[in-house]
Amino acid sequence: MGNQGSWSDYGNKFCFNGVKTWRNGWHSSYHQPLDPNFSTYDGNLYGINAVNDDKITEGVDKVVIKASSNSVDNDIYVMFNRRAGPNSGVPEFGDQ
């Protein structure tokens, strides 16, 4: 899923991305689907660690946004790459 380091439970801490988080249903109550032709998202986007730390409001704040297209292959997933907790070892683009 993006972790090219150790595959053990004690290895590197970077594995979450928008596609896998959405498709696996991880923290699905913090997902926001939208059709970019008809809607926008105006709200807060948090890293996955905010859910673990209980610093996010269910039903209001989001972890993943999925902008749907006419083809599943062209859907766009947006997720904040917070460098903390289970994602603390992310080597690039942390906190973006």
Residue, then its C-alpha position, 0 to 999 in steps of 0.5 A: m500500500g505504499n510501505q516499501g520498508s519492513w513488512s513486520d508489525y514492528g517495521n516502518k510506520f507509513c501505510f495509509n493512502g486514500v484509495k486503500t483507506w476508502r476501498n477497505g472501509w477503514h473509518s468509513s464514517y469519515h469518508q466524503p463522496l462527491d461528484p465534482n460536476f455537482s458538488t464541492y467539499d468545504g470542511n476539515l480534512y484530517g489525517i488518520n491519526a485524528v481518528n485514533d486520538d479521538k480529535i475528529t468529529e464524526g459526521v462533520d470532519k473527514v479523512v478521505i474524499k472521493a471525487s467520482s468520475n465516469s470510470v472507477d479507474n479515474d476516481i480521485y482520492v484526497m487524504f491528508n498525509r499527517r505525519a503522526g501515529p501509525n503514519s509517523g514514518v512517512p518519508e515524503f510529503g508528510d503533513q500535506 
